[in-house]
């Protein structure tokens, strides 16, 4: 069995660092991934991504909305508290990340 995800798309929500109640830090952003143009329902899907290691947090913190990026990681399901509610979240826990093209077309 394996849990590996590889996606390439555009950053659609700027990276944001958060300090969790546990003391851990995470940088999260949203990635918009285009659907196959031959599919019946074209458009794009989005997925939340999280960078936990210091090296990856530094790398993705400099990304901007519109950057074309590629991430490889694992699909994770987490639950966090929002008031008195438990909110489930599915995201990609990034293991490898690289910017392909900066927004504005610069490499």
C-alpha positions in Angstrom: 0.0 0.0 0.0 1.1 3.6 -0.6 -0.1 7.0 0.1 1.7 9.3 -2.3 0.2 12.3 -4.1 1.9 14.4 -6.8 0.2 17.6 -8.0 1.1 20.5 -10.2 -1.0 23.6 -10.3 -1.2 27.3 -9.3 -1.1 28.7 -5.8 -4.5 30.1 -5.3 -4.3 31.2 -1.6 -1.1 32.7 -0.4 1.0 30.7 2.1 0.3 31.5 5.7 2.2 30.4 8.7 0.3 29.4 11.8 1.4 28.5 15.3 -0.7 25.6 16.6 -1.7 25.1 20.2 0.8 22.2 20.4 3.6 24.7 19.6 4.1 23.3 16.1 4.4 25.6 13.2 2.8 24.9 9.8 2.7 26.9 6.5 -0.4 26.2 4.5 -1.6 27.3 1.1 -4.2 26.3 -1.5 -3.3 24.8 -4.8 -5.6 24.9 -7.8 -5.1 22.0 -10.1 -6.7 22.1 -13.6 -8.9 19.2 -14.7 -8.3 17.4 -17.9 -9.7 19.5 -20.7 -11.3 16.4 -22.2 -13.3 15.7 -19.1 -17.0 16.3 -19.2 -16.7 19.0 -16.4 -13.7 21.1 -17.1 -12.3 23.7 -14.7 -10.1 23.1 -11.7 -10.0 21.5 -8.3 -8.3 22.9 -5.3 -6.6 21.2 -2.4 -5.1 22.6 0.8 -1.4 21.8 1.3 0.7 21.9 4.5 4.4 22.2 5.0 5.6 21.1 8.4 9.4 20.9 8.3 11.4 24.0 8.8 13.0 23.6 5.4 9.7 23.2 3.6 8.1 26.0 5.5 10.9 28.4 4.4 10.6 27.2 0.8 6.8 27.6 0.4 6.6 30.8 2.5 8.1 32.7 -0.5 5.5 31.5 -3.0 2.8 33.9 -4.2 -0.7 33.6 -5.6 -0.3 32.6 -9.3 3.0 30.8 -9.0 3.0 27.4 -10.8 4.3 24.8 -8.4 4.6 21.0 -8.0 4.2 19.2 -4.7 4.6 15.6 -3.7 3.4 14.3 -0.4 0.8 12.2 1.4 -2.9 12.7 1.8 -3.8 13.4 5.4 -7.0 13.8 7.3 -6.9 16.0 10.4 -9.6 17.3 12.8 -9.3 20.7 14.4 -11.6 22.5 16.9 -13.5 25.6 15.8 -15.4 26.7 18.9 -17.3 23.7 20.1 -17.2 22.0 16.7 -14.8 19.4 15.4 -13.9 20.3 11.8 -12.4 17.6 9.5 -9.8 18.7 7.0 -8.2 16.7 4.2 -4.9 18.1 2.9 -1.6 17.2 1.3 1.2 16.9 3.8 4.1 18.1 1.6 7.4 16.1 1.4 8.9 17.7 -1.7 8.0 21.1 -3.1 9.3 23.2 -6.0 8.2 26.4 -7.8 8.1 25.8 -11.6 7.2 29.4 -12.7 6.8 32.6 -10.7 3.5 34.5 -11.2 4.1 36.9 -14.0 5.9 34.2 -16.1 9.3 34.4 -14.5 11.1 31.1 -13.8 
